[in-house]
């Protein structure tokens, strides 16, 4: 079962990622832009940036690891229950969130 330390390990393997805070919670940023954060220390939910289409697909999958609240309606972010998410899927979601926020030049260098 992944936890925030696993999120940090996965995220920090990507270029120019730094540990930081965002909305006063632990977060990962790329060149100052947040792409994943811990929603609250006590609930074990991470907020990951994604497209609205990806959010819809994840919520439609029926997987209990993915949820949202009214606060995130219309926003490209998904709540991920770290206690329930598949570790491989988590790694993919983190990289995709990084790609959404990283500058295009950095993504091209990473892909090369």
C-alpha positions as YAML, in Angstrom:
chain: A
units: angstrom
residues:
- id: 1
  name: UNK
  ca: [0.00, 0.00, 0.00]
- id: 2
  name: UNK
  ca: [1.62, 3.28, -1.09]
- id: 3
  name: UNK
  ca: [1.96, 6.25, 1.21]
- id: 4
  name: UNK
  ca: [3.15, 9.84, 0.86]
- id: 5
  name: UNK
  ca: [6.80, 8.74, 1.06]
- id: 6
  name: UNK
  ca: [6.20, 6.59, -2.02]
- id: 7
  name: UNK
  ca: [4.63, 9.55, -3.83]
- id: 8
  name: UNK
  ca: [7.72, 11.62, -3.01]
- id: 9
  name: UNK
  ca: [10.07, 8.87, -4.19]
- id: 10
  name: UNK
  ca: [8.21, 8.44, -7.49]
- id: 11
  name: UNK
  ca: [7.86, 12.17, -8.08]
- id: 12
  name: UNK
  ca: [11.41, 13.11, -7.18]
- id: 13
  name: UNK
  ca: [12.72, 10.65, -9.78]
- id: 14
  name: UNK
  ca: [11.33, 13.04, -12.41]
- id: 15
  name: UNK
  ca: [13.38, 16.05, -13.56]
- id: 16
  name: UNK
  ca: [13.43, 19.25, -11.51]
- id: 17
  name: UNK
  ca: [10.90, 18.10, -8.91]
- id: 18
  name: UNK
  ca: [11.13, 19.62, -5.48]
- id: 19
  name: UNK
  ca: [9.36, 18.92, -2.23]
- id: 20
  name: UNK
  ca: [7.38, 21.91, -1.10]
- id: 21
  name: UNK
  ca: [4.02, 22.86, 0.35]
- id: 22
  name: UNK
  ca: [0.80, 23.80, -1.39]
- id: 23
  name: UNK
  ca: [-2.28, 24.93, 0.48]
- id: 24
  name: UNK
  ca: [-0.20, 24.30, 3.62]
- id: 25
  name: UNK
  ca: [0.15, 20.59, 2.90]
- id: 26
  name: UNK
  ca: [3.14, 18.56, 1.64]
- id: 27
  name: UNK
  ca: [3.44, 18.79, -2.13]
- id: 28
  name: UNK
  ca: [5.63, 18.17, -5.13]
- id: 29
  name: UNK
  ca: [6.30, 20.92, -7.64]
- id: 30
  name: UNK
  ca: [8.12, 21.20, -10.94]
- id: 31
  name: UNK
  ca: [9.63, 24.63, -11.55]
- id: 32
  name: UNK
  ca: [7.34, 26.06, -8.90]
- id: 33
  name: UNK
  ca: [4.12, 24.52, -10.23]
- id: 34
  name: UNK
  ca: [2.34, 22.01, -8.05]
- id: 35
  name: UNK
  ca: [1.28, 18.73, -9.58]
- id: 36
  name: UNK
  ca: [0.53, 16.55, -6.54]
- id: 37
  name: UNK
  ca: [-0.16, 17.27, -2.90]
- id: 38
  name: UNK
  ca: [-1.37, 15.52, 0.20]
- id: 39
  name: UNK
  ca: [-4.90, 16.78, 0.80]
- id: 40
  name: UNK
  ca: [-4.68, 16.41, 4.56]
- id: 41
  name: UNK
  ca: [-2.19, 14.60, 6.74]
- id: 42
  name: UNK
  ca: [-4.96, 12.58, 8.35]
- id: 43
  name: UNK
  ca: [-7.08, 11.37, 5.42]
- id: 44
  name: UNK
  ca: [-4.46, 9.70, 3.19]
- id: 45
  name: UNK
  ca: [-5.81, 11.32, 0.04]
- id: 46
  name: UNK
  ca: [-3.52, 12.84, -2.56]
- id: 47
  name: UNK
  ca: [-4.67, 15.47, -5.04]
- id: 48
  name: UNK
  ca: [-3.19, 14.85, -8.49]
- id: 49
  name: UNK
  ca: [-3.53, 17.09, -11.53]
- id: 50
  name: UNK
  ca: [-5.13, 15.43, -14.56]
- id: 51
  name: UNK
  ca: [-7.27, 16.23, -17.55]
- id: 52
  name: UNK
  ca: [-11.03, 16.42, -17.14]
- id: 53
  name: UNK
  ca: [-11.36, 13.44, -19.49]
- id: 54
  name: UNK
  ca: [-8.94, 11.38, -17.40]
- id: 55
  name: UNK
  ca: [-10.78, 12.39, -14.23]
- id: 56
  name: UNK
  ca: [-14.07, 11.27, -15.74]
- id: 57
  name: UNK
  ca: [-12.56, 7.94, -16.81]
- id: 58
  name: UNK
  ca: [-11.02, 7.27, -13.40]
- id: 59
  name: UNK
  ca: [-14.25, 8.11, -11.58]
- id: 60
  name: UNK
  ca: [-16.24, 6.05, -14.08]
- id: 61
  name: UNK
  ca: [-14.02, 3.01, -13.55]
- id: 62
  name: UNK
  ca: [-15.67, 2.27, -10.23]
- id: 63
  name: UNK
  ca: [-12.26, 1.86, -8.57]
- id: 64
  name: UNK
  ca: [-12.68, 3.01, -4.94]
- id: 65
  name: UNK
  ca: [-9.16, 4.50, -5.01]
- id: 66
  name: UNK
  ca: [-10.48, 7.50, -6.99]
- id: 67
  name: UNK
  ca: [-12.92, 10.12, -5.80]
- id: 68
  name: UNK
  ca: [-13.71, 13.79, -5.89]
- id: 69
  name: UNK
  ca: [-15.70, 16.35, -3.96]
- id: 70
  name: UNK
  ca: [-17.85, 19.27, -5.08]
- id: 71
  name: UNK
  ca: [-14.85, 21.51, -4.40]
- id: 72
  name: UNK
  ca: [-13.03, 19.92, -7.37]
- id: 73
  name: UNK
  ca: [-15.99, 19.96, -9.79]
- id: 74
  name: UNK
  ca: [-14.92, 21.27, -13.18]
- id: 75
  name: UNK
  ca: [-11.24, 21.17, -12.19]
- id: 76
  name: UNK
  ca: [-8.58, 18.89, -13.62]
- id: 77
  name: UNK
  ca: [-7.67, 17.12, -10.42]
- id: 78
  name: UNK
  ca: [-8.54, 13.80, -8.84]
- id: 79
  name: UNK
  ca: [-8.43, 12.55, -5.26]
- id: 80
  name: UNK
  ca: [-6.43, 9.35, -4.91]
- id: 81
  name: UNK
  ca: [-6.73, 7.17, -1.80]
- id: 82
  name: UNK
  ca: [-3.13, 6.11, -1.21]
- id: 83
  name: UNK
  ca: [-4.26, 3.11, 0.85]
- id: 84
  name: UNK
  ca: [-6.26, 1.72, -2.08]
- id: 85
  name: UNK
  ca: [-4.46, 2.72, -5.28]
- id: 86
  name: UNK
  ca: [-2.43, 0.25, -7.30]
- id: 87
  name: UNK
  ca: [1.25, 1.28, -7.00]
- id: 88
  name: UNK
  ca: [1.83, 1.01, -10.75]
- id: 89
  name: UNK
  ca: [-1.21, 3.14, -11.51]
- id: 90
  name: UNK
  ca: [-0.05, 5.68, -8.93]
- id: 91
  name: UNK
  ca: [3.32, 5.99, -10.66]
- id: 92
  name: UNK
  ca: [1.59, 6.56, -14.01]
- id: 93
  name: UNK
  ca: [-0.71, 9.20, -12.54]
- id: 94
  name: UNK
  ca: [2.19, 11.02, -10.91]
- id: 95
  name: UNK
  ca: [4.17, 11.12, -14.14]
- id: 96
  name: UNK
  ca: [1.13, 12.30, -16.08]
- id: 97
  name: UNK
  ca: [0.50, 15.03, -13.50]
- id: 98
  name: UNK
  ca: [4.16, 16.08, -13.80]
- id: 99
  name: UNK
  ca: [3.81, 16.24, -17.60]
- id: 100
  name: UNK
  ca: [0.79, 18.52, -17.26]
- id: 101
  name: UNK
  ca: [2.73, 21.07, -15.20]
- id: 102
  name: UNK
  ca: [6.31, 20.75, -16.44]
- id: 103
  name: UNK
  ca: [7.45, 23.10, -19.22]
- id: 104
  name: UNK
  ca: [7.29, 21.49, -22.67]
- id: 105
  name: UNK
  ca: [11.05, 21.82, -23.10]
- id: 106
  name: UNK
  ca: [11.64, 19.85, -19.88]
- id: 107
  name: UNK
  ca: [9.22, 17.13, -20.97]
- id: 108
  name: UNK
  ca: [11.01, 16.85, -24.33]
- id: 109
  name: UNK
  ca: [14.39, 16.51, -22.61]
- id: 110
  name: UNK
  ca: [12.95, 13.85, -20.29]
- id: 111
  name: UNK
  ca: [11.51, 11.91, -23.22]
- id: 112
  name: UNK
  ca: [14.72, 12.04, -25.26]
...
